[in-house]
Amino acid sequence: MEYKLRCIGVLTSGGDSPGMNAAIRAVTRTAIYNGIRVKAIYRGYKGLITGEIKEFQTQDVSNIIQQGGTILKTARCQEFTTPEGRRIAYETLQREEIDALVVIGGDGTFTGARVFAQEYNIPIVGLPGTIDNDLWGTDVTIGYDTALNTIVDAVDKIRDTASSHERLFFVEVMGRDAGFLALNSAIAAGAEAAIIPERETQEEQLESLIKNGFRKSKNSSIVIVAESKETGGAQALAEKMRVHHPEYDVRVTILGHIQRGGSPTAIDRILASRMGAAAIDALLDEQRSIMIGIQNDKIVHVPFTKAIKDDKQVNPEKVAILQQLSI
Ligand code: F6P
């Protein structure tokens, strides 16, 4: 389709992640730099339905690069999953004279974007904003590095008390059935193990830990567990441990939403800035229905269909390293 890029809309959707503000800033400023108007859409796709929209100038994104969360607010919008909801959203775009969208979020955000773009022939470019790092086609996502550092900082503190009391801690981290946060924080914090969904069942992983002489030569142990609705995560694992191995003094810490907040690391700010600029470049280049990714420090374009395909693998070398280094 031939279109003139006069005005773009930008929104954040799904779970927030540190660095989303840096991305909003980069999108806004790169667009204005290129003579394109910017309309900020509030509360994700919901804002397209309710018409909560405000035109942004460069100063609207001043002093936000260092802030966690998202100044645009975010939501998981049920109505947008219906054809009627998307019809209203399209009417809003027309009324506001928005020619293209930049959507910042995770797989749910891109699933919605893909359908919307197809139904109404709208140019949409996505930025991977999620702490989970579970999008295919990008080495890292915006917010992942900050969340990883938050976890490592928390686990370092837990280690102090675990070691004083000679306890076994199960620490549950987020990731929504993806083990990137769990595996990498386990390596960085020197944890004894990570229980991740990409490997065999929790029971098997736990049994192999015990068999391998878990805790024999140590006075504390920390196991990082990726959250899982199916298995019950750290809490369920700890219960099993208490029943089968009462000799261990077991405790559980669920880190929860602390992992989603905080000022983004320099790595996330730089990533978000590069990706935000790349989103506008891509739209100027008439790209559509793609996510901006990064591979080997190079910006890449990943079709939505691939980004959300749900089989990004954890690095087996890292699994082996964690095992070797925790003896
Ligand atoms: O997708 C990001 C994430 O933080 C997941 O890791 C987690 O499962 C989920 O969001 C939690 O969602 P909510 O904030 O809606 O409880």
Residues whose N, C-alpha, C, O or C-beta is under 5 A from the ligand:
A	BS01	F6P	G15 D132 M174 G175 R176
